[in-house]
Amino acid sequence: MIYCIGLRMRYEPALAGPTPTIKRGSGVDADGRSYPGGWVWRSAGEARRYLTANGLAATHDVYGVRADWTRDTAPVPGEAGRRLVRDAEVVKL
């Protein structure tokens, strides 16, 4: 399990729905635009520190992502977080 952050008002209803919530990995979207993949962190603590440092704790939360840090993410030079390289299910912690 790795971790992402998300806007509560979007993630909470999606996670309560009948279908799995998916965090997008890298690729091309439906409009043909390149997408680098969603941001993810190795631990929930790292993701929470990012929220706090960026003033997002009031509106965002940390969620689990069913993916592997080594196999399913790509590093971004100079950043603590990584980008998800494949679509993966998001779960509520």
URCORJO-V571288 format. One record per residue. N is the residue number from 1. RES is the residue in three letters. PSI is psi in radians with two decimals (NA if undefined). OMEGA is omega in whole degrees, -180 to 180 (* if undefined). Layout:
# URCORJO-V571288
N;RES;PSI;OMEGA + N;RES;PSI;OMEGA
This chain:
# URCORJO-V571288
1;MET;2.34;171 + 2;ILE;-3.04;-169 + 3;TYR;2.58;176 + 4;CYS;2.99;172 + 5;ILE;2.69;179 + 6;GLY;2.68;177 + 7;LEU;2.06;-176 + 8;ARG;-0.76;-175 + 9;MET;-0.28;176 + 10;ARG;-0.78;-175 + 11;TYR;-0.75;-176 + 12;GLU;-0.85;177 + 13;PRO;-0.67;-180 + 14;ALA;-0.73;-180 + 15;LEU;-0.40;178 + 16;ALA;-0.17;-177 + 17;GLY;3.07;-175 + 18;PRO;-0.28;-178 + 19;THR;2.67;179 + 20;PRO;2.54;176 + 21;THR;2.29;-174 + 22;ILE;2.32;171 + 23;LYS;2.20;-175 + 24;ARG;2.41;172 + 25;GLY;-3.07;-179 + 26;SER;2.69;179 + 27;GLY;-2.67;-179 + 28;VAL;2.33;-180 + 29;ASP;3.14;-177 + 30;ALA;-0.40;179 + 31;ASP;0.12;178 + 32;GLY;0.16;179 + 33;ARG;2.48;178 + 34;SER;2.41;178 + 35;TYR;2.20;-174 + 36;PRO;-0.12;-177 + 37;GLY;2.63;-179 + 38;GLY;2.67;178 + 39;TRP;2.42;177 + 40;VAL;2.76;179 + 41;TRP;2.71;-178 + 42;ARG;-0.63;-178 + 43;SER;2.76;176 + 44;ALA;-0.63;179 + 45;GLY;-0.73;178 + 46;GLU;-0.73;179 + 47;ALA;-0.71;178 + 48;ARG;-0.69;178 + 49;ARG;-0.66;177 + 50;TYR;-0.79;179 + 51;LEU;-0.85;-178 + 52;THR;-0.82;-178 + 53;ALA;-0.47;-177 + 54;ASN;0.20;177 + 55;GLY;0.54;-176 + 56;LEU;-0.02;-173 + 57;ALA;-0.47;-179 + 58;ALA;-0.43;-174 + 59;THR;-0.32;-176 + 60;HIS;2.86;177 + 61;ASP;3.04;180 + 62;VAL;2.41;-179 + 63;TYR;2.69;177 + 64;GLY;2.65;176 + 65;VAL;2.18;-179 + 66;ARG;1.44;-178 + 67;ALA;2.92;-179 + 68;ASP;2.30;-178 + 69;TRP;-0.78;-176 + 70;THR;-0.79;-173 + 71;ARG;-0.58;-169 + 72;ASP;0.17;180 + 73;THR;2.82;176 + 74;ALA;2.38;179 + 75;PRO;2.69;174 + 76;VAL;2.03;-177 + 77;PRO;2.27;178 + 78;GLY;0.04;-178 + 79;GLU;2.54;177 + 80;ALA;-0.60;178 + 81;GLY;2.92;177 + 82;ARG;3.04;176 + 83;ARG;2.43;177 + 84;LEU;2.32;-178 + 85;VAL;-0.14;175 + 86;ARG;2.66;177 + 87;ASP;2.48;-179 + 88;ALA;2.63;-180 + 89;GLU;2.42;175 + 90;VAL;2.42;178 + 91;VAL;2.64;177 + 92;LYS;2.43;180 + 93;LEU;NA;*
